[in-house]
Amino acid sequence: MKEAIVIMLLREKDLEKYLFSRRITISDDLKQQLLNEYETPVEDDEGHIREYTEQDIYEQIRKSIRDKS
């Protein structure tokens, strides 16, 4: 039996909900950058798909906001 692979992707709706719940506003450029990075699965050079957990994605959002502030 094959194991199911669950890959967390960031949807615009999820990002908006995250930002709203924390009362954070970010530039459209940063929003687009985050969506470009986490909205679609990405293969590395060896053909492996990068897998992110929900925690990974939200931690990266937090760091990106911190670095841009």
N, C-alpha and C positions, 0 to 999 in steps of 0.2 A: 504494500500500500504506500502510495506517495504521500509525503507531507504537504499540506497546503502552505503556500508562501503568502504571508500577509505583508503588503508594502503600504506604509502610510504615505499618502500624498496630501499635499496642502491645496485645498480649494479656496477660491477667493472668499466664499461664504465663511469658511472656517477662520480665515485670517481676519475678516471683518469682525466676527464674533469675539475672537481673542482680543483684538485691539479695543473694541467697545467695552468688554468686561473689565479691562484694565484702565479705561479712560485714557488711552494713548492715541495720539495722532502721528502719522508718519507721512513722509512725502510720497507722491505717486511713484517717483523713481525707485524708492526703497521698496515700496509695495510690489512693484513690477519685478524688481530684482529677486525678492523672496519667492514670488510665484514662479519665476523662471527657474529658480534653483530647485524648488520642492514640489512643483505642480505635476511634473511628469517623471516617469521612471528614467533613470540614466544608466547606461552601460559604461563600465570602465574599459580600459584597453584590452583586458583579458576576456571580455564578454560577460562579466558578472554584473548583475543589476544591483545598484546601490540600494540597500534596504535601510529605511529610517523608521524608528518608532515615533509615536506621537510625542514622547518626551524629547527625543532628539530634535525634532522639528521645532517645537516650542522653545527649547533651549537655544537653538540657533537664531530664532527670531529675536529672543531676548538679547542675545549678544550683538546682533546686528543693530538693534535699536540703541543699545548702550554705546556702541562704537560710533554711530552716526550722530549722537547727541553732543 
